[in-house]
Amino acid sequence: MNIEVEPARITFDIHADETIIQAAWRNGYTWPTICGGQGTCKTCVFQILEGFEHLSPVEAWEDTGLRSLADSLPNKGQGYRLACQAKVHADIRLRKIGVRKQHGNS
């Protein structure tokens, strides 16, 4: 399974048991976060461009976080998820500014 990240045009693989942020880290990419992927800062929020149906259901913790962001996101947060919480079961394409190769990785 692959995650395609716009606007950087980055693609990386993800395992079924990983969150999107864990897969990014394992593949040598940074993902904007303040809390280190613990689900408290909500900085990892991303927009789903294709493959919404391939994402895991929103659990209570993520739902609370997304509702707290609703007024600051387009469409009241519809079409957005937290990378530290979301898992996938097929390819998706998303938008997240700031995803890039970690310093020192090629």
Backbone as XML, in Angstrom:
<?xml version="1.0"?>
<chain id="A" units="angstrom">
  <residue number="1" name="MET">
    <atom name="N" x="0.850" y="-1.176" z="0.000"/>
    <atom name="CA" x="0.000" y="0.000" z="0.000"/>
    <atom name="C" x="0.894" y="1.236" z="0.000"/>
  </residue>
  <residue number="2" name="ASN">
    <atom name="N" x="0.431" y="2.270" z="-0.661"/>
    <atom name="CA" x="1.227" y="3.495" z="-0.761"/>
    <atom name="C" x="0.432" y="4.721" z="-0.350"/>
  </residue>
  <residue number="3" name="ILE">
    <atom name="N" x="1.166" y="5.678" z="0.191"/>
    <atom name="CA" x="0.640" y="6.994" z="0.529"/>
    <atom name="C" x="1.311" y="7.977" z="-0.415"/>
  </residue>
  <residue number="4" name="GLU">
    <atom name="N" x="0.522" y="8.759" z="-1.118"/>
    <atom name="CA" x="1.056" y="9.822" z="-1.972"/>
    <atom name="C" x="0.732" y="11.148" z="-1.305"/>
  </residue>
  <residue number="5" name="VAL">
    <atom name="N" x="1.754" y="11.972" z="-1.101"/>
    <atom name="CA" x="1.607" y="13.236" z="-0.385"/>
    <atom name="C" x="1.827" y="14.399" z="-1.345"/>
  </residue>
  <residue number="6" name="GLU">
    <atom name="N" x="0.819" y="15.239" z="-1.463"/>
    <atom name="CA" x="0.903" y="16.484" z="-2.219"/>
    <atom name="C" x="1.113" y="17.624" z="-1.231"/>
  </residue>
  <residue number="7" name="PRO">
    <atom name="N" x="1.686" y="18.729" z="-1.556"/>
    <atom name="CA" x="2.171" y="19.124" z="-2.871"/>
    <atom name="C" x="3.589" y="18.660" z="-3.163"/>
  </residue>
  <residue number="8" name="ALA">
    <atom name="N" x="4.233" y="17.953" z="-2.217"/>
    <atom name="CA" x="5.637" y="17.569" z="-2.385"/>
    <atom name="C" x="5.842" y="16.417" z="-3.366"/>
  </residue>
  <residue number="9" name="ARG">
    <atom name="N" x="4.754" y="15.755" z="-3.751"/>
    <atom name="CA" x="4.837" y="14.608" z="-4.675"/>
    <atom name="C" x="5.715" y="13.502" z="-4.100"/>
  </residue>
  <residue number="10" name="ILE">
    <atom name="N" x="5.514" y="13.214" z="-2.837"/>
    <atom name="CA" x="6.229" y="12.153" z="-2.133"/>
    <atom name="C" x="5.327" y="10.925" z="-2.099"/>
  </residue>
  <residue number="11" name="THR">
    <atom name="N" x="5.923" y="9.758" z="-2.298"/>
    <atom name="CA" x="5.192" y="8.503" z="-2.159"/>
    <atom name="C" x="6.003" y="7.573" z="-1.271"/>
  </residue>
  <residue number="12" name="PHE">
    <atom name="N" x="5.334" y="6.956" z="-0.318"/>
    <atom name="CA" x="5.989" y="5.974" z="0.534"/>
    <atom name="C" x="5.018" y="4.851" z="0.859"/>
  </residue>
  <residue number="13" name="ASP">
    <atom name="N" x="5.590" y="3.714" z="1.265"/>
    <atom name="CA" x="4.752" y="2.560" z="1.574"/>
    <atom name="C" x="4.293" y="2.609" z="3.027"/>
  </residue>
  <residue number="14" name="ILE">
    <atom name="N" x="3.210" y="1.903" z="3.289"/>
    <atom name="CA" x="2.658" y="1.820" z="4.642"/>
    <atom name="C" x="2.233" y="0.383" z="4.897"/>
  </residue>
  <residue number="15" name="HIS">
    <atom name="N" x="2.501" y="-0.078" z="6.111"/>
    <atom name="CA" x="2.075" y="-1.410" z="6.527"/>
    <atom name="C" x="0.688" y="-1.314" z="7.164"/>
  </residue>
  <residue number="16" name="ALA">
    <atom name="N" x="-0.055" y="-2.385" z="7.139"/>
    <atom name="CA" x="-1.437" y="-2.392" z="7.631"/>
    <atom name="C" x="-1.554" y="-1.997" z="9.101"/>
  </residue>
  <residue number="17" name="ASP">
    <atom name="N" x="-0.539" y="-2.252" z="9.895"/>
    <atom name="CA" x="-0.617" y="-1.961" z="11.324"/>
    <atom name="C" x="-0.046" y="-0.595" z="11.710"/>
  </residue>
  <residue number="18" name="GLU">
    <atom name="N" x="0.357" y="0.198" z="10.728"/>
    <atom name="CA" x="0.968" y="1.496" z="11.002"/>
    <atom name="C" x="-0.014" y="2.643" z="10.805"/>
  </residue>
  <residue number="19" name="THR">
    <atom name="N" x="0.201" y="3.710" z="11.569"/>
    <atom name="CA" x="-0.478" y="4.956" z="11.261"/>
    <atom name="C" x="0.297" y="5.629" z="10.127"/>
  </residue>
  <residue number="20" name="ILE">
    <atom name="N" x="-0.310" y="6.606" z="9.516"/>
    <atom name="CA" x="0.351" y="7.308" z="8.416"/>
    <atom name="C" x="1.636" y="7.978" z="8.894"/>
  </residue>
  <residue number="21" name="ILE">
    <atom name="N" x="1.613" y="8.583" z="10.062"/>
    <atom name="CA" x="2.814" y="9.261" z="10.556"/>
    <atom name="C" x="3.923" y="8.246" z="10.860"/>
  </residue>
  <residue number="22" name="GLN">
    <atom name="N" x="3.594" y="7.081" z="11.384"/>
    <atom name="CA" x="4.596" y="6.040" z="11.637"/>
    <atom name="C" x="5.233" y="5.575" z="10.330"/>
  </residue>
  <residue number="23" name="ALA">
    <atom name="N" x="4.421" y="5.414" z="9.293"/>
    <atom name="CA" x="4.943" y="4.990" z="7.994"/>
    <atom name="C" x="5.869" y="6.053" z="7.414"/>
  </residue>
  <residue number="24" name="ALA">
    <atom name="N" x="5.484" y="7.323" z="7.550"/>
    <atom name="CA" x="6.338" y="8.409" z="7.057"/>
    <atom name="C" x="7.694" y="8.365" z="7.760"/>
  </residue>
  <residue number="25" name="TRP">
    <atom name="N" x="7.682" y="8.245" z="9.074"/>
    <atom name="CA" x="8.930" y="8.197" z="9.836"/>
    <atom name="C" x="9.768" y="6.994" z="9.427"/>
  </residue>
  <residue number="26" name="ARG">
    <atom name="N" x="9.143" y="5.823" z="9.311"/>
    <atom name="CA" x="9.885" y="4.613" z="8.940"/>
    <atom name="C" x="10.534" y="4.757" z="7.572"/>
  </residue>
  <residue number="27" name="ASN">
    <atom name="N" x="9.900" y="5.512" z="6.672"/>
    <atom name="CA" x="10.429" y="5.722" z="5.326"/>
    <atom name="C" x="11.378" y="6.909" z="5.240"/>
  </residue>
  <residue number="28" name="GLY">
    <atom name="N" x="11.717" y="7.517" z="6.370"/>
    <atom name="CA" x="12.702" y="8.593" z="6.385"/>
    <atom name="C" x="12.163" y="9.982" z="6.113"/>
  </residue>
  <residue number="29" name="TYR">
    <atom name="N" x="10.867" y="10.195" z="6.373"/>
    <atom name="CA" x="10.257" y="11.508" z="6.161"/>
    <atom name="C" x="9.877" y="12.145" z="7.486"/>
  </residue>
  <residue number="30" name="THR">
    <atom name="N" x="9.965" y="13.454" z="7.536"/>
    <atom name="CA" x="9.431" y="14.189" z="8.669"/>
    <atom name="C" x="7.962" y="14.441" z="8.390"/>
  </residue>
  <residue number="31" name="TRP">
    <atom name="N" x="7.195" y="14.595" z="9.430"/>
    <atom name="CA" x="5.769" y="14.949" z="9.324"/>
    <atom name="C" x="5.527" y="15.975" z="10.410"/>
  </residue>
  <residue number="32" name="PRO">
    <atom name="N" x="4.981" y="17.141" z="10.086"/>
    <atom name="CA" x="4.775" y="18.164" z="11.108"/>
    <atom name="C" x="3.988" y="17.632" z="12.316"/>
  </residue>
  <residue number="33" name="THR">
    <atom name="N" x="4.585" y="17.765" z="13.485"/>
    <atom name="CA" x="3.957" y="17.382" z="14.749"/>
    <atom name="C" x="4.666" y="18.110" z="15.876"/>
  </residue>
  <residue number="34" name="ILE">
    <atom name="N" x="3.958" y="18.387" z="16.911"/>
    <atom name="CA" x="4.548" y="18.983" z="18.112"/>
    <atom name="C" x="4.597" y="17.938" z="19.224"/>
  </residue>
  <residue number="35" name="CYS">
    <atom name="N" x="3.574" y="17.083" z="19.277"/>
    <atom name="CA" x="3.460" y="16.112" z="20.366"/>
    <atom name="C" x="4.151" y="14.784" z="20.070"/>
  </residue>
  <residue number="36" name="GLY">
    <atom name="N" x="4.786" y="14.656" z="18.911"/>
    <atom name="CA" x="5.471" y="13.419" z="18.576"/>
    <atom name="C" x="4.543" y="12.284" z="18.200"/>
  </residue>
  <residue number="37" name="GLY">
    <atom name="N" x="3.381" y="12.627" z="17.669"/>
    <atom name="CA" x="2.447" y="11.599" z="17.209"/>
    <atom name="C" x="1.576" y="11.012" z="18.298"/>
  </residue>
  <residue number="38" name="GLN">
    <atom name="N" x="1.375" y="11.737" z="19.380"/>
    <atom name="CA" x="0.561" y="11.242" z="20.492"/>
    <atom name="C" x="-0.916" y="11.627" z="20.381"/>
  </residue>
  <residue number="39" name="GLY">
    <atom name="N" x="-1.267" y="12.437" z="19.382"/>
    <atom name="CA" x="-2.668" y="12.805" z="19.171"/>
    <atom name="C" x="-3.153" y="13.993" z="19.964"/>
  </residue>
  <residue number="40" name="THR">
    <atom name="N" x="-2.240" y="14.727" z="20.584"/>
    <atom name="CA" x="-2.676" y="15.848" z="21.411"/>
    <atom name="C" x="-2.550" y="17.214" z="20.740"/>
  </residue>
  <residue number="41" name="CYS">
    <atom name="N" x="-1.591" y="17.380" z="19.827"/>
    <atom name="CA" x="-1.376" y="18.712" z="19.239"/>
    <atom name="C" x="-2.217" y="18.964" z="17.993"/>
  </residue>
  <residue number="42" name="LYS">
    <atom name="N" x="-2.561" y="17.912" z="17.295"/>
    <atom name="CA" x="-3.369" y="17.964" z="16.065"/>
    <atom name="C" x="-2.651" y="18.638" z="14.883"/>
  </residue>
  <residue number="43" name="THR">
    <atom name="N" x="-1.343" y="18.870" z="15.011"/>
    <atom name="CA" x="-0.552" y="19.479" z="13.953"/>
    <atom name="C" x="-0.439" y="18.562" z="12.739"/>
  </residue>
  <residue number="44" name="CYS">
    <atom name="N" x="-0.615" y="17.276" z="12.918"/>
    <atom name="CA" x="-0.444" y="16.306" z="11.833"/>
    <atom name="C" x="-1.663" y="16.192" z="10.925"/>
  </residue>
  <residue number="45" name="VAL">
    <atom name="N" x="-2.678" y="17.000" z="11.158"/>
    <atom name="CA" x="-3.910" y="16.936" z="10.367"/>
    <atom name="C" x="-3.604" y="17.077" z="8.874"/>
  </residue>
  <residue number="46" name="PHE">
    <atom name="N" x="-4.284" y="16.280" z="8.057"/>
    <atom name="CA" x="-4.088" y="16.315" z="6.615"/>
    <atom name="C" x="-5.428" y="16.247" z="5.904"/>
  </residue>
  <residue number="47" name="GLN">
    <atom name="N" x="-5.422" y="16.662" z="4.649"/>
    <atom name="CA" x="-6.618" y="16.621" z="3.809"/>
    <atom name="C" x="-6.553" y="15.390" z="2.907"/>
  </residue>
  <residue number="48" name="ILE">
    <atom name="N" x="-7.632" y="14.643" z="2.849"/>
    <atom name="CA" x="-7.713" y="13.470" z="1.992"/>
    <atom name="C" x="-8.119" y="13.926" z="0.592"/>
  </residue>
  <residue number="49" name="LEU">
    <atom name="N" x="-7.293" y="13.598" z="-0.401"/>
    <atom name="CA" x="-7.596" y="13.959" z="-1.784"/>
    <atom name="C" x="-8.250" y="12.800" z="-2.533"/>
  </residue>
  <residue number="50" name="GLU">
    <atom name="N" x="-7.759" y="11.589" z="-2.313"/>
    <atom name="CA" x="-8.329" y="10.387" z="-2.936"/>
    <atom name="C" x="-8.174" y="9.219" z="-1.982"/>
  </residue>
  <residue number="51" name="GLY">
    <atom name="N" x="-9.190" y="8.389" z="-1.912"/>
    <atom name="CA" x="-9.103" y="7.171" z="-1.132"/>
    <atom name="C" x="-9.663" y="7.263" z="0.273"/>
  </residue>
  <residue number="52" name="PHE">
    <atom name="N" x="-10.562" y="8.202" z="0.517"/>
    <atom name="CA" x="-11.162" y="8.348" z="1.847"/>
    <atom name="C" x="-11.710" y="7.018" z="2.352"/>
  </residue>
  <residue number="53" name="GLU">
    <atom name="N" x="-12.278" y="6.252" z="1.450"/>
    <atom name="CA" x="-12.884" y="4.963" z="1.827"/>
    <atom name="C" x="-11.849" y="3.919" z="2.254"/>
  </residue>
  <residue number="54" name="HIS">
    <atom name="N" x="-10.574" y="4.197" z="2.012"/>
    <atom name="CA" x="-9.508" y="3.263" z="2.363"/>
    <atom name="C" x="-8.894" y="3.536" z="3.734"/>
  </residue>
  <residue number="55" name="LEU">
    <atom name="N" x="-9.450" y="4.496" z="4.453"/>
    <atom name="CA" x="-8.933" y="4.841" z="5.776"/>
    <atom name="C" x="-9.689" y="4.104" z="6.873"/>
  </residue>
  <residue number="56" name="SER">
    <atom name="N" x="-8.998" y="3.847" z="7.972"/>
    <atom name="CA" x="-9.630" y="3.242" z="9.140"/>
    <atom name="C" x="-10.737" y="4.159" z="9.655"/>
  </residue>
  <residue number="57" name="PRO">
    <atom name="N" x="-11.718" y="3.601" z="10.357"/>
    <atom name="CA" x="-12.762" y="4.454" z="10.943"/>
    <atom name="C" x="-12.162" y="5.438" z="11.943"/>
  </residue>
  <residue number="58" name="VAL">
    <atom name="N" x="-12.798" y="6.573" z="12.091"/>
    <atom name="CA" x="-12.367" y="7.574" z="13.076"/>
    <atom name="C" x="-12.760" y="7.069" z="14.462"/>
  </residue>
  <residue number="59" name="GLU">
    <atom name="N" x="-11.769" y="6.940" z="15.343"/>
    <atom name="CA" x="-12.023" y="6.504" z="16.721"/>
    <atom name="C" x="-12.322" y="7.741" z="17.580"/>
  </residue>
  <residue number="60" name="ALA">
    <atom name="N" x="-12.777" y="7.522" z="18.792"/>
    <atom name="CA" x="-13.223" y="8.608" z="19.675"/>
    <atom name="C" x="-12.159" y="9.681" z="19.887"/>
  </residue>
  <residue number="61" name="TRP">
    <atom name="N" x="-10.902" y="9.257" z="20.147"/>
    <atom name="CA" x="-9.828" y="10.222" z="20.418"/>
    <atom name="C" x="-9.618" y="11.147" z="19.218"/>
  </residue>
  <residue number="62" name="GLU">
    <atom name="N" x="-9.566" y="10.557" z="18.008"/>
    <atom name="CA" x="-9.366" y="11.359" z="16.799"/>
    <atom name="C" x="-10.573" y="12.239" z="16.538"/>
  </residue>
  <residue number="63" name="ASP">
    <atom name="N" x="-11.764" y="11.712" z="16.751"/>
    <atom name="CA" x="-12.985" y="12.485" z="16.537"/>
    <atom name="C" x="-12.991" y="13.747" z="17.394"/>
  </residue>
  <residue number="64" name="THR">
    <atom name="N" x="-12.595" y="13.602" z="18.642"/>
    <atom name="CA" x="-12.522" y="14.761" z="19.540"/>
    <atom name="C" x="-11.537" y="15.792" z="18.995"/>
  </residue>
  <residue number="65" name="GLY">
    <atom name="N" x="-10.376" y="15.331" z="18.548"/>
    <atom name="CA" x="-9.376" y="16.238" z="17.989"/>
    <atom name="C" x="-9.855" y="16.935" z="16.732"/>
  </residue>
  <residue number="66" name="LEU">
    <atom name="N" x="-10.481" y="16.179" z="15.843"/>
    <atom name="CA" x="-10.974" y="16.773" z="14.600"/>
    <atom name="C" x="-12.096" y="17.770" z="14.864"/>
  </residue>
  <residue number="67" name="ARG">
    <atom name="N" x="-12.972" y="17.471" z="15.813"/>
    <atom name="CA" x="-14.040" y="18.421" z="16.146"/>
    <atom name="C" x="-13.460" y="19.714" z="16.703"/>
  </residue>
  <residue number="68" name="SER">
    <atom name="N" x="-12.356" y="19.620" z="17.451"/>
    <atom name="CA" x="-11.741" y="20.830" z="17.998"/>
    <atom name="C" x="-11.115" y="21.696" z="16.903"/>
  </residue>
  <residue number="69" name="LEU">
    <atom name="N" x="-10.813" y="21.092" z="15.759"/>
    <atom name="CA" x="-10.226" y="21.816" z="14.626"/>
    <atom name="C" x="-11.269" y="22.298" z="13.615"/>
  </residue>
  <residue number="70" name="ALA">
    <atom name="N" x="-12.488" y="21.842" z="13.729"/>
    <atom name="CA" x="-13.506" y="22.043" z="12.690"/>
    <atom name="C" x="-13.643" y="23.492" z="12.237"/>
  </residue>
  <residue number="71" name="ASP">
    <atom name="N" x="-13.632" y="24.422" z="13.152"/>
    <atom name="CA" x="-13.821" y="25.825" z="12.769"/>
    <atom name="C" x="-12.613" y="26.417" z="12.061"/>
  </residue>
  <residue number="72" name="SER">
    <atom name="N" x="-11.459" y="25.782" z="12.166"/>
    <atom name="CA" x="-10.253" y="26.309" z="11.524"/>
    <atom name="C" x="-9.936" y="25.616" z="10.198"/>
  </residue>
  <residue number="73" name="LEU">
    <atom name="N" x="-10.718" y="24.616" z="9.818"/>
    <atom name="CA" x="-10.487" y="23.878" z="8.575"/>
    <atom name="C" x="-11.609" y="24.137" z="7.575"/>
  </residue>
  <residue number="74" name="PRO">
    <atom name="N" x="-11.303" y="24.063" z="6.272"/>
    <atom name="CA" x="-12.362" y="24.186" z="5.265"/>
    <atom name="C" x="-13.409" y="23.090" z="5.456"/>
  </residue>
  <residue number="75" name="ASN">
    <atom name="N" x="-14.625" y="23.370" z="5.059"/>
    <atom name="CA" x="-15.735" y="22.402" z="5.118"/>
    <atom name="C" x="-15.941" y="21.839" z="6.520"/>
  </residue>
  <residue number="76" name="LYS">
    <atom name="N" x="-15.678" y="22.659" z="7.538"/>
    <atom name="CA" x="-15.858" y="22.227" z="8.936"/>
    <atom name="C" x="-15.090" y="20.950" z="9.261"/>
  </residue>
  <residue number="77" name="GLY">
    <atom name="N" x="-13.967" y="20.761" z="8.568"/>
    <atom name="CA" x="-13.109" y="19.622" z="8.844"/>
    <atom name="C" x="-13.477" y="18.343" z="8.122"/>
  </residue>
  <residue number="78" name="GLN">
    <atom name="N" x="-14.520" y="18.373" z="7.306"/>
    <atom name="CA" x="-14.896" y="17.184" z="6.539"/>
    <atom name="C" x="-13.787" y="16.882" z="5.527"/>
  </residue>
  <residue number="79" name="GLY">
    <atom name="N" x="-13.350" y="15.625" z="5.460"/>
    <atom name="CA" x="-12.281" y="15.251" z="4.541"/>
    <atom name="C" x="-10.892" y="15.408" z="5.123"/>
  </residue>
  <residue number="80" name="TYR">
    <atom name="N" x="-10.806" y="15.564" z="6.441"/>
    <atom name="CA" x="-9.526" y="15.701" z="7.131"/>
    <atom name="C" x="-9.380" y="14.591" z="8.161"/>
  </residue>
  <residue number="81" name="ARG">
    <atom name="N" x="-8.128" y="14.183" z="8.393"/>
    <atom name="CA" x="-7.819" y="13.167" z="9.401"/>
    <atom name="C" x="-6.516" y="13.535" z="10.089"/>
  </residue>
  <residue number="82" name="LEU">
    <atom name="N" x="-6.220" y="12.846" z="11.171"/>
    <atom name="CA" x="-4.954" y="13.019" z="11.887"/>
    <atom name="C" x="-4.024" y="11.886" z="11.494"/>
  </residue>
  <residue number="83" name="ALA">
    <atom name="N" x="-2.829" y="12.213" z="11.032"/>
    <atom name="CA" x="-1.875" y="11.208" z="10.569"/>
    <atom name="C" x="-1.384" y="10.309" z="11.695"/>
  </residue>
  <residue number="84" name="CYS">
    <atom name="N" x="-1.454" y="10.775" z="12.925"/>
    <atom name="CA" x="-1.013" y="9.960" z="14.055"/>
    <atom name="C" x="-2.060" y="8.937" z="14.466"/>
  </residue>
  <residue number="85" name="GLN">
    <atom name="N" x="-3.257" y="9.035" z="13.925"/>
    <atom name="CA" x="-4.336" y="8.132" z="14.281"/>
    <atom name="C" x="-4.810" y="7.275" z="13.106"/>
  </residue>
  <residue number="86" name="ALA">
    <atom name="N" x="-4.761" y="7.821" z="11.898"/>
    <atom name="CA" x="-5.326" y="7.151" z="10.721"/>
    <atom name="C" x="-4.438" y="6.030" z="10.201"/>
  </residue>
  <residue number="87" name="LYS">
    <atom name="N" x="-5.078" y="4.913" z="9.892"/>
    <atom name="CA" x="-4.435" y="3.782" z="9.221"/>
    <atom name="C" x="-5.176" y="3.564" z="7.908"/>
  </residue>
  <residue number="88" name="VAL">
    <atom name="N" x="-4.535" y="2.869" z="6.971"/>
    <atom name="CA" x="-5.166" y="2.644" z="5.667"/>
    <atom name="C" x="-5.134" y="1.164" z="5.308"/>
  </residue>
  <residue number="89" name="HIS">
    <atom name="N" x="-6.020" y="0.779" z="4.391"/>
    <atom name="CA" x="-6.012" y="-0.597" z="3.894"/>
    <atom name="C" x="-5.903" y="-0.653" z="2.374"/>
  </residue>
  <residue number="90" name="ALA">
    <atom name="N" x="-5.598" y="0.486" z="1.748"/>
    <atom name="CA" x="-5.325" y="0.572" z="0.308"/>
    <atom name="C" x="-4.678" y="1.934" z="0.053"/>
  </residue>
  <residue number="91" name="ASP">
    <atom name="N" x="-4.228" y="2.158" z="-1.170"/>
    <atom name="CA" x="-3.542" y="3.403" z="-1.517"/>
    <atom name="C" x="-4.447" y="4.615" z="-1.290"/>
  </residue>
  <residue number="92" name="ILE">
    <atom name="N" x="-3.828" y="5.713" z="-0.841"/>
    <atom name="CA" x="-4.532" y="6.991" z="-0.729"/>
    <atom name="C" x="-3.615" y="8.110" z="-1.213"/>
  </residue>
  <residue number="93" name="ARG">
    <atom name="N" x="-4.233" y="9.240" z="-1.520"/>
    <atom name="CA" x="-3.511" y="10.461" z="-1.880"/>
    <atom name="C" x="-4.002" y="11.536" z="-0.937"/>
  </residue>
  <residue number="94" name="LEU">
    <atom name="N" x="-3.068" y="12.302" z="-0.383"/>
    <atom name="CA" x="-3.439" y="13.321" z="0.589"/>
    <atom name="C" x="-2.643" y="14.591" z="0.379"/>
  </residue>
  <residue number="95" name="ARG">
    <atom name="N" x="-3.055" y="15.636" z="1.089"/>
    <atom name="CA" x="-2.357" y="16.925" z="1.047"/>
    <atom name="C" x="-1.907" y="17.277" z="2.457"/>
  </residue>
  <residue number="96" name="LYS">
    <atom name="N" x="-0.583" y="17.468" z="2.588"/>
    <atom name="CA" x="-0.009" y="17.932" z="3.851"/>
    <atom name="C" x="1.261" y="18.698" z="3.538"/>
  </residue>
  <residue number="97" name="ILE">
    <atom name="N" x="1.261" y="19.965" z="3.824"/>
    <atom name="CA" x="2.443" y="20.795" z="3.625"/>
    <atom name="C" x="3.433" y="20.499" z="4.746"/>
  </residue>
  <residue number="98" name="GLY">
    <atom name="N" x="4.721" y="20.420" z="4.402"/>
    <atom name="CA" x="5.775" y="20.249" z="5.391"/>
    <atom name="C" x="6.343" y="18.848" z="5.485"/>
  </residue>
  <residue number="99" name="VAL">
    <atom name="N" x="5.787" y="17.896" z="4.717"/>
    <atom name="CA" x="6.351" y="16.547" z="4.716"/>
    <atom name="C" x="7.558" y="16.567" z="3.802"/>
  </residue>
  <residue number="100" name="ARG">
    <atom name="N" x="8.703" y="16.092" z="4.324"/>
    <atom name="CA" x="9.940" y="16.090" z="3.523"/>
    <atom name="C" x="10.897" y="15.043" z="4.072"/>
  </residue>
  <residue number="101" name="LYS">
    <atom name="N" x="11.919" y="14.743" z="3.279"/>
    <atom name="CA" x="12.945" y="13.806" z="3.718"/>
    <atom name="C" x="13.621" y="14.336" z="4.965"/>
  </residue>
  <residue number="102" name="GLN">
    <atom name="N" x="13.908" y="13.452" z="5.908"/>
    <atom name="CA" x="14.639" y="13.853" z="7.101"/>
    <atom name="C" x="16.034" y="14.270" z="6.708"/>
  </residue>
  <residue number="103" name="HIS">
    <atom name="N" x="16.586" y="15.229" z="7.400"/>
    <atom name="CA" x="17.935" y="15.718" z="7.142"/>
    <atom name="C" x="18.918" y="14.555" z="7.222"/>
  </residue>
  <residue number="104" name="GLY">
    <atom name="N" x="19.761" y="14.445" z="6.213"/>
    <atom name="CA" x="20.771" y="13.405" z="6.195"/>
    <atom name="C" x="20.335" y="12.139" z="5.471"/>
  </residue>
  <residue number="105" name="ASN">
    <atom name="N" x="19.060" y="12.062" z="5.070"/>
    <atom name="CA" x="18.559" y="10.908" z="4.314"/>
    <atom name="C" x="18.456" y="11.270" z="2.849"/>
  </residue>
  <residue number="106" name="SER">
    <atom name="N" x="18.728" y="10.324" z="1.989"/>
    <atom name="CA" x="18.617" y="10.619" z="0.568"/>
    <atom name="C" x="17.322" y="10.116" z="0.009"/>
  </residue>
</chain>
